Amino acid sequence: MKMLSYRIFLKKEPEGGFTVTVPTLPGCVTFGKTLDEAMKMAREAIELYLEALQAHCTLRNT
């Protein structure tokens, strides 16, 4: 499987935790209580986003 890289933006929230956005994947946003958790959640969100996009494109082409 090809490894892809995506730039993410991390925002430290005043009430705690981190919001993560992926600018090149519209609507791909997640949150983690710690930096490590936020990074893990970002990887998962990107993976799920791409899977959903692929499924949508497959359905459209049938």
PyMOL commands that set and color helices and strands:
alter all, ss='L'
color gray80, all
select helices_A, chain A and resi 35-60
alter helices_A, ss='H'
color red, helices_A
select strands_A, chain A and resi 9-12+18-21+29-32
alter strands_A, ss='S'
color yellow, strands_A
deselect
rebuild
show_as cartoon
